[in-house]
Every structure is written in structure tokens, then in C-alpha cells.
Amino acid sequence: MTDRLTIHGLRVHGKHGVFEHERRDGQEFVIDATLELDTRWAAASDELTDAVDYGVLAQRLADVVGGEPVALIERLAQMLADVCLTDPRVAAAVVTVHKPQAPIPLPFGDVSVTIRRERA
């Protein structure tokens, strides 16, 4: 059985990108993270210590996005998936990095990369 815990729409200012102005000025990134895990222990105990603390997870993800710049959102997505998988209860993570202000000279709604990583 695989349950899911999802953080959807986490908005964080970061300075990622290929272009100098992206790294200088930064922009908003939007993160979706879905953890695949068994939540039965947490459901049975009703104790936060038996659950993945999504508040702590959100802060850790935000720290990565707001931290050291990378060129590609593919790399950023991998770094965020690595954070999600640090908790041994998490079997897999699906992470989407949205870059709604990507430097595209045409009207568009969003640019995103989605990856799924499993515990090795």
C-alpha cells in the first residue's frame, strides 16, 4: 500500500537560471512535492512523531530553493527530491518545479519539470 502526502504550490523566491539577470534578480518558483509512504503508523498513533512533518518538509524545500543557485530546474528538482527522500519512511517522491516567469519571449502559462525518484 502506498499513501501520499502532497505539498502543492509552495512559493519561494530563488535565483536559479542560466542567465545572469535570473541569478542577480531572482524570481518566484512554485514547488509541488508528493511523498509516497505508508501512513498507517501515524494514523494509528495520531502522533506527529509517527508522521512526516509537512511544515518541516516545506521549510527544508524552501531553504533549497532560496539557497545556492543552479542553472537548470532539472537540477533543482533533483535536489528537492533528495530532501524528500532523507526521511526513511518515504519510499518515493514526485517533485515538480514550476518556473512561471521563465525567460520565454512569448505568452505562456507555466514551465515546469516533474521527476519521480525512489529510495535506492
Phi, psi and omega per residue, in radians:
M1 nan 2.332 3.074
T2 -2.161 2.123 3.037
D3 -1.703 2.963 -3.132
R4 -2.336 2.428 2.976
L5 -2.091 2.217 -3.052
T6 -2.197 2.339 2.894
I7 -1.865 2.123 -3.058
H8 -2.097 2.227 3.008
G9 1.413 0.502 3.086
L10 -1.194 2.082 -3.060
R11 -1.828 2.165 -3.079
V12 -2.464 2.391 3.056
H13 -1.395 2.241 3.107
G14 -2.436 2.916 -3.090
K15 -2.076 0.835 -3.103
H16 -1.696 2.553 3.081
G17 2.639 2.944 -3.119
V18 -1.440 -0.582 -3.026
F19 -1.539 2.607 -3.100
E20 -1.031 -0.716 -3.113
H21 -1.147 -0.517 3.097
E22 -1.187 -0.709 -3.138
R23 -1.316 -0.504 3.133
R24 -1.366 -0.895 -3.019
D25 -1.605 -0.525 -3.095
G26 1.275 3.124 3.142
Q27 -2.900 2.980 3.125
E28 -1.437 2.331 3.001
F29 -1.981 2.550 3.128
V30 -2.080 2.246 -3.036
I31 -2.040 2.319 2.937
D32 -2.033 2.306 3.115
A33 -2.372 2.202 3.084
T34 -2.079 2.157 3.113
L35 -1.755 2.338 3.046
E36 -1.757 2.104 -3.059
L37 -2.803 2.959 3.085
D38 -1.678 2.062 -3.093
T39 -1.723 0.138 -3.071
R40 -1.063 -0.695 -3.133
W41 -1.085 -0.773 3.132
A42 -1.141 -0.706 3.134
A43 -1.120 -0.685 -3.110
A44 -1.254 -0.708 -3.055
S45 -1.527 -0.485 -3.054
D46 1.047 0.539 -3.133
E47 -2.001 2.342 -3.138
L48 -1.042 -0.569 -3.133
T49 -1.116 -0.341 3.107
D50 -1.665 0.062 -3.112
A51 -2.101 2.822 2.945
V52 -1.356 2.116 -3.125
D53 -1.329 1.804 -3.056
Y54 -1.194 -0.404 3.055
G55 -1.185 -0.763 3.085
V56 -1.144 -0.766 3.123
L57 -1.048 -0.801 -3.141
A58 -1.024 -0.723 3.132
Q59 -1.161 -0.700 3.124
R60 -1.135 -0.698 3.081
L61 -1.135 -0.764 3.122
A62 -1.078 -0.665 3.121
D63 -1.089 -0.658 3.115
V64 -1.190 -0.828 -3.118
V65 -1.105 -0.689 -3.133
G66 -1.449 -0.019 -3.066
G67 -1.614 -2.520 -3.053
E68 -0.973 2.216 -3.111
P69 -1.176 2.570 2.986
V70 -2.212 2.836 -3.093
A71 -1.367 -0.742 -2.965
L72 -1.979 2.509 3.081
I73 -1.225 -0.344 3.031
E74 -1.088 -0.742 3.104
R75 -1.169 -0.739 3.120
L76 -1.062 -0.754 3.115
A77 -1.053 -0.721 3.115
Q78 -1.104 -0.749 3.116
M79 -1.070 -0.696 3.131
L80 -1.212 -0.689 3.080
A81 -1.091 -0.688 3.093
D82 -1.036 -0.710 3.085
V83 -1.073 -0.790 -3.124
C84 -1.067 -0.613 -3.065
L85 -1.498 0.018 3.105
T86 -1.209 -0.452 3.083
D87 -1.401 2.122 -3.062
P88 -1.129 -0.262 3.104
R89 -1.341 -0.264 -3.091
V90 -1.538 2.089 -3.137
A91 -1.467 -0.583 -3.125
A92 -2.752 2.796 3.117
A93 -2.411 2.414 3.015
V94 -2.002 2.140 -3.081
V95 -2.176 2.297 3.011
T96 -2.060 2.256 3.035
V97 -1.891 2.055 3.090
H98 -1.728 2.409 3.090
K99 -2.207 1.369 -2.998
P100 -1.205 -0.292 3.087
Q101 -1.902 0.546 3.133
A102 -0.983 2.588 -3.090
P103 -1.352 1.306 3.095
I104 -2.024 2.188 -3.049
P105 -1.448 0.524 3.103
L106 -2.372 2.724 3.066
P107 -1.105 2.355 3.097
F108 -2.726 2.804 -3.122
G109 -1.586 -0.670 -3.046
D110 -2.981 2.696 2.940
V111 -2.203 2.326 3.139
S112 -2.597 2.762 3.010
V113 -2.195 2.326 3.096
T114 -2.108 2.287 3.083
I115 -2.246 2.697 3.022
R116 -2.203 2.219 3.128
R117 -2.220 2.442 3.116
E118 -1.906 2.701 3.046
R119 -1.090 2.364 -3.113
A120 -1.218 nan nan
